[in-house]
Amino acid sequence: MKASPFPSTGRLAARDGGRLVLPVVLCATFVQLLNVTVAQIAAPAIQADLGAGSGAVQLILAG
């Protein structure tokens, strides 16, 4: 039986999937950073609108 000159599809798919991991992780990190930044900028307005104290705002921003 002659060996195939091409890699198996499982190995090829795993190798190509590895190239996709970094951009996905970088995009997710950017979105998280953007989310936190928007929440921090909006914190004073949230505090004023809700009439909340600083402890309540910290709880809201923590998640």
Secondary structure, DSSP 8 states (H G I E B T S, - for coil): ----SS--HHHHHHHHHHHHHHHHHHHHHHHHHHHHHHHHHHHHHHHHHHT--HHHHHHHHH-
